[in-house]
Amino acid sequence: MTERTIEEEIGSDIYHYQTKNVFFFIYDKDKIIKNIDAFIKSYTKNENNFDKNVDAIVIQPVLL
């Protein structure tokens, strides 16, 4: 899977779900998403500017 594929799926899912609040929990085991902050910012929407509240949470494993 590529970052572009993830973006397309999330974009599709935002409109698919008929609810006011949508949360995306993304476990990025292979660290596909390079800039997590920019990714989260692009998918965080609020009801004032958008028709629903959308939040994305990205988790990448940390090797110690």
LOMIDO-293239 format. One line per 8 residues: for each residue x, y, z of N, C-alpha, C. Coordinates in nm, 2 decimals, decimal comma. Example, Ala and Ser with C-alpha at 12.3 -4.5 7.8 and 13.67 -1.06 7.14 Angstrom:
<kolvexs>
1,32/-0,57/0,78/1,23/-0,45/0,78/1,32/-0,33/0,78 ~ 1,28/-0,22/0,71/1,37/-0,11/0,71/1,29/0,00/0,79
</kolvexs>
This chain:
<kolvexs>
0,08/-0,12/0,00/0,00/0,00/0,00/0,09/0,12/0,00 ~ 0,04/0,23/-0,07/0,12/0,35/-0,07/0,05/0,46/0,00 ~ 0,12/0,57/0,03/0,05/0,68/0,10/-0,06/0,74/0,02 ~ -0,05/0,74/-0,11/-0,15/0,78/-0,20/-0,28/0,70/-0,19 ~ -0,26/0,57/-0,18/-0,37/0,48/-0,16/-0,45/0,50/-0,03 ~ -0,37/0,52/0,07/-0,43/0,56/0,20/-0,51/0,68/0,19 ~ -0,46/0,79/0,13/-0,53/0,91/0,11/-0,66/0,90/0,03 ~ -0,65/0,82/-0,07/-0,77/0,80/-0,15/-0,88/0,72/-0,07
-0,84/0,62/0,01/-0,94/0,55/0,09/-1,00/0,64/0,20 ~ -0,92/0,72/0,26/-0,97/0,81/0,36/-1,07/0,91/0,30 ~ -1,03/0,97/0,19/-1,11/1,06/0,12/-1,25/1,00/0,08 ~ -1,25/0,88/0,04/-1,37/0,81/0,00/-1,45/0,78/0,13 ~ -1,39/0,74/0,23/-1,46/0,71/0,36/-1,52/0,83/0,42 ~ -1,46/0,94/0,41/-1,51/1,07/0,47/-1,66/1,09/0,42 ~ -1,68/1,07/0,29/-1,81/1,10/0,24/-1,90/0,98/0,25 ~ -1,85/0,86/0,27/-1,93/0,74/0,28/-2,00/0,73/0,41
-1,94/0,77/0,52/-2,00/0,76/0,65/-2,10/0,88/0,67 ~ -2,22/0,84/0,70/-2,33/0,94/0,73/-2,34/0,98/0,87 ~ -2,23/1,03/0,93/-2,23/1,07/1,07/-2,16/1,20/1,08 ~ -2,18/1,27/1,19/-2,12/1,40/1,22/-1,97/1,39/1,26 ~ -1,93/1,28/1,32/-1,80/1,26/1,37/-1,74/1,14/1,32 ~ -1,62/1,16/1,25/-1,55/1,04/1,19/-1,40/1,05/1,25 ~ -1,36/0,93/1,30/-1,22/0,92/1,35/-1,15/0,81/1,27 ~ -1,03/0,84/1,22/-0,95/0,74/1,15/-0,83/0,71/1,24
-0,82/0,59/1,28/-0,70/0,54/1,35/-0,62/0,46/1,25 ~ -0,50/0,50/1,22/-0,42/0,44/1,12/-0,29/0,39/1,19 ~ -0,27/0,26/1,18/-0,15/0,20/1,24/-0,06/0,18/1,12 ~ 0,04/0,26/1,11/0,14/0,26/1,00/0,26/0,18/1,04 ~ 0,25/0,05/1,04/0,36/-0,04/1,08/0,48/-0,03/0,99 ~ 0,46/-0,01/0,86/0,57/0,00/0,77/0,62/0,14/0,74 ~ 0,57/0,24/0,82/0,61/0,38/0,81/0,59/0,43/0,66 ~ 0,48/0,41/0,61/0,45/0,45/0,47/0,43/0,61/0,47
0,36/0,66/0,57/0,34/0,80/0,58/0,47/0,87/0,63 ~ 0,52/0,96/0,54/0,65/1,02/0,57/0,63/1,14/0,66 ~ 0,54/1,23/0,64/0,52/1,35/0,72/0,38/1,33/0,79 ~ 0,39/1,28/0,91/0,27/1,25/0,99/0,19/1,38/1,02 ~ 0,26/1,49/1,06/0,19/1,61/1,10/0,11/1,67/0,98 ~ 0,17/1,67/0,86/0,10/1,72/0,74/-0,02/1,63/0,71 ~ 0,00/1,50/0,72/-0,10/1,41/0,69/-0,22/1,43/0,78 ~ -0,20/1,44/0,91/-0,31/1,46/1,01/-0,37/1,60/0,98
-0,30/1,70/0,95/-0,35/1,83/0,93/-0,44/1,83/0,81 ~ -0,41/1,76/0,70/-0,49/1,75/0,58/-0,62/1,68/0,60 ~ -0,63/1,59/0,70/-0,76/1,52/0,73/-0,83/1,56/0,85 ~ -0,79/1,67/0,92/-0,86/1,72/1,03/-0,95/1,83/0,99 ~ -1,08/1,80/1,00/-1,18/1,90/0,96/-1,28/1,92/1,07 ~ -1,33/2,04/1,08/-1,44/2,07/1,18/-1,57/2,10/1,12 ~ -1,67/2,09/1,19/-1,81/2,11/1,14/-1,83/2,25/1,09 ~ -1,76/2,35/1,14/-1,78/2,49/1,10/-1,74/2,51/0,96
-1,63/2,45/0,91/-1,59/2,47/0,78/-1,62/2,35/0,68 ~ -1,67/2,24/0,74/-1,69/2,12/0,67/-1,83/2,06/0,72 ~ -1,89/1,97/0,65/-2,02/1,92/0,70/-2,01/1,82/0,81 ~ -1,89/1,79/0,86/-1,87/1,69/0,97/-1,74/1,71/1,04 ~ -1,72/1,66/1,15/-1,59/1,66/1,22/-1,51/1,54/1,18 ~ -1,39/1,56/1,14/-1,30/1,45/1,10/-1,17/1,46/1,17 ~ -1,12/1,35/1,23/-0,99/1,35/1,30/-0,92/1,22/1,25 ~ -0,79/1,24/1,23/-0,70/1,13/1,19/-0,59/1,11/1,30
-0,57/0,99/1,34/-0,47/0,96/1,44/-0,38/0,85/1,37 ~ -0,25/0,89/1,36/-0,15/0,80/1,30/-0,06/0,74/1,40 ~ -0,04/0,61/1,41/0,05/0,55/1,50/0,15/0,47/1,42 ~ 0,28/0,50/1,45/0,39/0,43/1,39/0,47/0,37/1,50 ~ 0,51/0,24/1,49/0,59/0,18/1,59/0,73/0,25/1,61 ~ 0,78/0,24/1,73/0,91/0,30/1,76/1,00/0,18/1,81 ~ 1,11/0,16/1,74/1,20/0,06/1,78/1,30/0,11/1,88 ~ 1,31/0,04/1,99/1,40/0,08/2,10/1,53/0,00/2,09
</kolvexs>
